[in-house]
């Protein structure tokens, strides 16, 4: 059953009373792996209420009181696994519409808080100090503070955080200048999943007038070089979407256990160190996180059933902005379409091989009643969502008309949380005089499972060389030479390897010869290494098993780790070794990685 009427994953009732601002005071204790402190919630009453309901997960609530210190009773219901507990605070007297309440909650987190990872010094680059960072998306903020943990709710926040010397505290907010304690202010309203904190011994380098990159000192020079074009990407994003509203755009390069490529925390994007390829070839991830500054962070999905509004839009904009950085118009068009084709490859694998075409989680709008948002996570909202928007753009007249719609949409819904029906109604009204609008099969696009009903007519000229190479490699009588791939970009090599993943495995001797001749087996690009290891596993190359296990142990990016573990599970001869490796390393993983991998390895059955 749904936990509440507006959001199946949250107990809170923001349609009755909504949190508008939070003042946080936190103390960081590395020995206890705990945050202790208080949250002062400013609540705007919408309808008369006698109680306030919040989300809480594994928190110890020490006291709840009014702003003037009057103690309030509260009840913490039994926890529902993976959703936490309903925190009910009866009010001393009923509150009426438009009334503002201030409620102070003193609490401490659990060492096993699902939003926090506490790393031992051995898990960091410097090996000397511990490190803590958060990942609140989708519904883990409730393990850091009692809140209305639904993206329907947006609040501003201020924070004071005390941490021991020589630690630096960073948050998803603008850092103050106090030398005594770390202070922060976030004047733009955010949903709870964008609350973020990291505490570590860090260095920074300036990237541009509004950007710094932060990391441990061992990575700082590589990071500053890799992300040197950040300001250029920000300006390109502003040309399409309008002014950047978050003042600063900093990057934090996290330790390898971070489970995502990037996380769009406002003012402070978190990124995986697997982006440090040394060739700036993974800049698309930074462009993606920058685009979230508009789609996701300013215009937000009302709940995670409409996650495609965050991610489909962001992938769509990422590819438009990436192409806008290329001066030659035809080359820009080819490049955008080539990125879209790579996305289509990944979507096809997810829908046809991983989830299955009849799986309801392959719909754009999903039903999350009884389904945890972490279990619904896949490439579908990203790639099927982006493809839907590209289909609409082509149908309605191309970029010339659709770019104006995008700016209008962002302007209309900025700082709001919306659902798919609101997007659809706005689009229909905006294009009410466009006859082509009548041809959209909304039911199939939004609510039916499987692959998209229409695939855009992408320019395939950049895949022609890949197609030729694929035929050559599959013809085992042909000779392979490095000259075959001499002019390949990293993206073309990724496209080629993904195409090999999508077909029957190559004979092992052919695969090994290809890896050697094309210098694939010595690549340092994580996107290439990941696909190469998958091909080795699929061709049953036992000599690569240790390398594959080392790869999944050395970084926790779920995009890489989950498919490799699934491939290993499907190789019956090594299944037990893969499970044993996971169990040995589970304690070093962020909660969401361990949670999803347990399901991939069928350990909860």
PyMOL commands that set and color helices and strands:
alter all, ss='L'
color gray80, all
select helices_A, chain A and resi 121-123+141-143+192-194+220-226+230-241+273-275+283-291+304-306+308-324+329-355+360-362+373-376+380-396+399-413+420-430+435-439+442-447+461-474+482-485+490-501+508-517+526-538+542-554+558-570+572-588+591-600
alter helices_A, ss='H'
color red, helices_A
select strands_A, chain A and resi 17-29+34-45+49-56+60-66+75-76+85-95+100-108+116-119+131-134+155-162+168-171+174-175+182-190+197-200+203-208+211-215+250-253+262-263+268-271+299-301+416-418
alter strands_A, ss='S'
color yellow, strands_A
deselect
rebuild
show_as cartoon
